[in-house]
Amino acid sequence: MMKRKFYALLLAGAMALSLAACGTNAASPSNNGADNSAGVSQAPATAPAADPTQAGTTAASGSQTIKLTLEGDGGTREITATLMDTPAAAEFAGHMPLSFHMTDYANREKHAHMDFSIDDSQMENITVDYEIGDIIYYPPGPTYAMYYDHDGRTIAAGMEVIARMDQAGIDALGSYAGDVEVTVSLS
């Protein structure tokens, strides 16, 4: 009986430490019942809509475009995004065409689990900050996410931006209230 209590306390302590290491914030706003698999933490920043040519991760000089077909409660829409000029984005593009069932998380993004991982050695621009319009790869998932809003948080475990949507794409993605089926292909 004493051993059981010891192991229960040990397990509880380990869970508390792992949550603290992920940077979760118990005082964060509700995420409508979605799991907190993205490991978010509070930050004071807000971000404007992304410009594919902004500093940081840059769009390819040849600006390779990807096509995204969205299907959900808002009907079917086609949008485009600019693929980043990075090894990770190139590896991601090598897997296209791809299809994802994406769920909404925290009224800021649509995300989905990926069936493959991008090689860690290909990720040169890991960041904890995201911008509206970013399409990212989140290694711990591995997860694919598309941001249509910003809630002032950062992603504690880091992510790699692989593409950026323009304002029309951001608006289209944000118009879907629920889950969305997304097909991604090279244009």
Contacts in CASP RR format, 6 or more apart in sequence:
PFRMAT RR
TARGET T0000
AUTHOR 0000-0000-0000
METHOD contacts of the structure
MODEL  1
MMKRKFYALLLAGAMALSLAACGTNAASPSNNGADNSAGVSQAPATAPAA
DPTQAGTTAASGSQTIKLTLEGDGGTREITATLMDTPAAAEFAGHMPLSF
HMTDYANREKHAHMDFSIDDSQMENITVDYEIGDIIYYPPGPTYAMYYDH
DGRTIAAGMEVIARMDQAGIDALGSYAGDVEVTVSLS
22 39 0 8 1.000
22 41 0 8 1.000
22 156 0 8 1.000
22 157 0 8 1.000
23 39 0 8 1.000
23 40 0 8 1.000
23 41 0 8 1.000
23 156 0 8 1.000
24 36 0 8 1.000
24 39 0 8 1.000
24 40 0 8 1.000
24 41 0 8 1.000
24 156 0 8 1.000
25 40 0 8 1.000
25 41 0 8 1.000
25 42 0 8 1.000
25 153 0 8 1.000
27 42 0 8 1.000
28 40 0 8 1.000
28 42 0 8 1.000
28 153 0 8 1.000
29 106 0 8 1.000
29 151 0 8 1.000
31 105 0 8 1.000
31 106 0 8 1.000
31 107 0 8 1.000
32 104 0 8 1.000
32 106 0 8 1.000
32 107 0 8 1.000
34 103 0 8 1.000
34 104 0 8 1.000
34 105 0 8 1.000
34 106 0 8 1.000
37 141 0 8 1.000
37 143 0 8 1.000
38 105 0 8 1.000
38 109 0 8 1.000
38 111 0 8 1.000
38 138 0 8 1.000
38 143 0 8 1.000
38 145 0 8 1.000
38 155 0 8 1.000
38 157 0 8 1.000
39 140 0 8 1.000
39 155 0 8 1.000
39 156 0 8 1.000
39 157 0 8 1.000
40 106 0 8 1.000
40 153 0 8 1.000
40 154 0 8 1.000
40 155 0 8 1.000
40 156 0 8 1.000
41 153 0 8 1.000
41 154 0 8 1.000
41 155 0 8 1.000
41 156 0 8 1.000
42 152 0 8 1.000
42 153 0 8 1.000
42 154 0 8 1.000
43 128 0 8 1.000
43 129 0 8 1.000
43 152 0 8 1.000
43 153 0 8 1.000
43 154 0 8 1.000
44 152 0 8 1.000
45 129 0 8 1.000
45 152 0 8 1.000
45 154 0 8 1.000
46 150 0 8 1.000
46 152 0 8 1.000
47 129 0 8 1.000
47 130 0 8 1.000
47 131 0 8 1.000
47 132 0 8 1.000
47 150 0 8 1.000
47 152 0 8 1.000
48 131 0 8 1.000
48 132 0 8 1.000
49 131 0 8 1.000
49 132 0 8 1.000
49 133 0 8 1.000
49 167 0 8 1.000
49 170 0 8 1.000
50 131 0 8 1.000
50 132 0 8 1.000
50 133 0 8 1.000
50 134 0 8 1.000
50 164 0 8 1.000
50 165 0 8 1.000
51 164 0 8 1.000
52 59 0 8 1.000
52 63 0 8 1.000
52 82 0 8 1.000
52 164 0 8 1.000
52 166 0 8 1.000
53 59 0 8 1.000
54 131 0 8 1.000
56 125 0 8 1.000
57 84 0 8 1.000
57 86 0 8 1.000
57 125 0 8 1.000
57 127 0 8 1.000
57 160 0 8 1.000
57 161 0 8 1.000
58 84 0 8 1.000
58 85 0 8 1.000
59 82 0 8 1.000
59 83 0 8 1.000
59 84 0 8 1.000
59 85 0 8 1.000
59 164 0 8 1.000
60 82 0 8 1.000
60 83 0 8 1.000
60 84 0 8 1.000
60 85 0 8 1.000
60 89 0 8 1.000
61 85 0 8 1.000
62 85 0 8 1.000
63 82 0 8 1.000
63 83 0 8 1.000
64 82 0 8 1.000
64 83 0 8 1.000
64 93 0 8 1.000
64 186 0 8 1.000
64 187 0 8 1.000
65 80 0 8 1.000
65 81 0 8 1.000
65 82 0 8 1.000
65 83 0 8 1.000
65 186 0 8 1.000
65 187 0 8 1.000
66 80 0 8 1.000
66 81 0 8 1.000
66 82 0 8 1.000
66 83 0 8 1.000
66 93 0 8 1.000
66 96 0 8 1.000
66 163 0 8 1.000
66 184 0 8 1.000
66 185 0 8 1.000
66 186 0 8 1.000
66 187 0 8 1.000
67 78 0 8 1.000
67 79 0 8 1.000
67 80 0 8 1.000
67 184 0 8 1.000
67 185 0 8 1.000
67 186 0 8 1.000
67 187 0 8 1.000
68 78 0 8 1.000
68 79 0 8 1.000
68 80 0 8 1.000
68 81 0 8 1.000
68 146 0 8 1.000
68 165 0 8 1.000
68 182 0 8 1.000
68 183 0 8 1.000
68 184 0 8 1.000
69 76 0 8 1.000
69 77 0 8 1.000
69 78 0 8 1.000
69 182 0 8 1.000
69 183 0 8 1.000
70 76 0 8 1.000
70 77 0 8 1.000
70 78 0 8 1.000
70 79 0 8 1.000
70 172 0 8 1.000
70 173 0 8 1.000
70 176 0 8 1.000
70 180 0 8 1.000
70 181 0 8 1.000
70 182 0 8 1.000
71 180 0 8 1.000
71 181 0 8 1.000
71 182 0 8 1.000
72 176 0 8 1.000
72 178 0 8 1.000
72 179 0 8 1.000
72 180 0 8 1.000
72 181 0 8 1.000
73 176 0 8 1.000
73 177 0 8 1.000
73 178 0 8 1.000
74 175 0 8 1.000
74 176 0 8 1.000
74 177 0 8 1.000
77 172 0 8 1.000
79 165 0 8 1.000
79 168 0 8 1.000
79 169 0 8 1.000
79 172 0 8 1.000
79 173 0 8 1.000
80 165 0 8 1.000
80 166 0 8 1.000
80 169 0 8 1.000
80 187 0 8 1.000
81 133 0 8 1.000
81 135 0 8 1.000
81 163 0 8 1.000
81 164 0 8 1.000
81 165 0 8 1.000
81 166 0 8 1.000
81 169 0 8 1.000
82 163 0 8 1.000
82 164 0 8 1.000
82 166 0 8 1.000
83 89 0 8 1.000
83 93 0 8 1.000
83 162 0 8 1.000
83 163 0 8 1.000
84 125 0 8 1.000
84 161 0 8 1.000
84 162 0 8 1.000
84 163 0 8 1.000
84 164 0 8 1.000
86 122 0 8 1.000
86 124 0 8 1.000
86 125 0 8 1.000
86 160 0 8 1.000
86 162 0 8 1.000
87 121 0 8 1.000
87 122 0 8 1.000
87 123 0 8 1.000
87 124 0 8 1.000
88 118 0 8 1.000
88 122 0 8 1.000
88 123 0 8 1.000
88 124 0 8 1.000
88 125 0 8 1.000
88 137 0 8 1.000
88 160 0 8 1.000
88 162 0 8 1.000
89 160 0 8 1.000
89 162 0 8 1.000
89 163 0 8 1.000
90 122 0 8 1.000
91 118 0 8 1.000
91 119 0 8 1.000
91 122 0 8 1.000
92 118 0 8 1.000
92 137 0 8 1.000
92 162 0 8 1.000
93 186 0 8 1.000
95 116 0 8 1.000
96 184 0 8 1.000
96 185 0 8 1.000
96 186 0 8 1.000
97 183 0 8 1.000
97 184 0 8 1.000
97 185 0 8 1.000
97 186 0 8 1.000
98 144 0 8 1.000
98 183 0 8 1.000
98 184 0 8 1.000
98 185 0 8 1.000
99 181 0 8 1.000
99 182 0 8 1.000
99 183 0 8 1.000
99 184 0 8 1.000
100 112 0 8 1.000
100 114 0 8 1.000
100 144 0 8 1.000
100 181 0 8 1.000
100 182 0 8 1.000
100 184 0 8 1.000
101 112 0 8 1.000
101 179 0 8 1.000
101 181 0 8 1.000
102 110 0 8 1.000
102 111 0 8 1.000
102 112 0 8 1.000
102 144 0 8 1.000
102 146 0 8 1.000
102 179 0 8 1.000
102 180 0 8 1.000
102 181 0 8 1.000
102 182 0 8 1.000
103 110 0 8 1.000
103 111 0 8 1.000
103 112 0 8 1.000
103 178 0 8 1.000
103 179 0 8 1.000
104 110 0 8 1.000
104 176 0 8 1.000
104 177 0 8 1.000
104 178 0 8 1.000
104 179 0 8 1.000
105 111 0 8 1.000
105 145 0 8 1.000
106 151 0 8 1.000
106 153 0 8 1.000
107 149 0 8 1.000
107 151 0 8 1.000
108 147 0 8 1.000
108 148 0 8 1.000
108 149 0 8 1.000
108 150 0 8 1.000
108 151 0 8 1.000
109 145 0 8 1.000
109 146 0 8 1.000
109 147 0 8 1.000
109 148 0 8 1.000
109 149 0 8 1.000
110 145 0 8 1.000
110 146 0 8 1.000
110 148 0 8 1.000
110 173 0 8 1.000
110 176 0 8 1.000
110 180 0 8 1.000
110 182 0 8 1.000
111 138 0 8 1.000
111 143 0 8 1.000
111 144 0 8 1.000
111 145 0 8 1.000
111 146 0 8 1.000
112 143 0 8 1.000
112 144 0 8 1.000
112 145 0 8 1.000
112 182 0 8 1.000
113 141 0 8 1.000
113 142 0 8 1.000
113 143 0 8 1.000
114 137 0 8 1.000
114 141 0 8 1.000
114 142 0 8 1.000
114 143 0 8 1.000
114 144 0 8 1.000
116 142 0 8 1.000
117 139 0 8 1.000
117 142 0 8 1.000
118 137 0 8 1.000
118 139 0 8 1.000
118 142 0 8 1.000
118 160 0 8 1.000
120 139 0 8 1.000
123 137 0 8 1.000
123 139 0 8 1.000
123 160 0 8 1.000
125 160 0 8 1.000
125 161 0 8 1.000
126 158 0 8 1.000
126 159 0 8 1.000
126 160 0 8 1.000
127 158 0 8 1.000
127 159 0 8 1.000
127 160 0 8 1.000
127 161 0 8 1.000
128 154 0 8 1.000
128 155 0 8 1.000
128 156 0 8 1.000
128 158 0 8 1.000
128 159 0 8 1.000
129 154 0 8 1.000
129 155 0 8 1.000
130 136 0 8 1.000
130 147 0 8 1.000
130 150 0 8 1.000
130 154 0 8 1.000
130 155 0 8 1.000
130 159 0 8 1.000
130 161 0 8 1.000
131 147 0 8 1.000
131 150 0 8 1.000
131 164 0 8 1.000
132 147 0 8 1.000
132 148 0 8 1.000
132 149 0 8 1.000
132 150 0 8 1.000
132 170 0 8 1.000
133 146 0 8 1.000
133 147 0 8 1.000
133 148 0 8 1.000
133 164 0 8 1.000
133 165 0 8 1.000
133 169 0 8 1.000
133 170 0 8 1.000
134 146 0 8 1.000
134 147 0 8 1.000
134 161 0 8 1.000
134 163 0 8 1.000
134 164 0 8 1.000
134 165 0 8 1.000
135 144 0 8 1.000
135 145 0 8 1.000
135 146 0 8 1.000
135 147 0 8 1.000
135 161 0 8 1.000
135 162 0 8 1.000
135 163 0 8 1.000
135 164 0 8 1.000
135 165 0 8 1.000
136 144 0 8 1.000
136 145 0 8 1.000
136 146 0 8 1.000
136 147 0 8 1.000
136 159 0 8 1.000
136 160 0 8 1.000
136 161 0 8 1.000
136 162 0 8 1.000
137 143 0 8 1.000
137 144 0 8 1.000
137 159 0 8 1.000
137 160 0 8 1.000
137 162 0 8 1.000
138 144 0 8 1.000
138 145 0 8 1.000
138 155 0 8 1.000
138 157 0 8 1.000
138 158 0 8 1.000
138 159 0 8 1.000
139 157 0 8 1.000
139 158 0 8 1.000
139 159 0 8 1.000
139 160 0 8 1.000
140 157 0 8 1.000
145 159 0 8 1.000
146 165 0 8 1.000
146 173 0 8 1.000
146 182 0 8 1.000
148 170 0 8 1.000
148 171 0 8 1.000
148 173 0 8 1.000
148 174 0 8 1.000
149 174 0 8 1.000
165 173 0 8 1.000
173 180 0 8 1.000
END
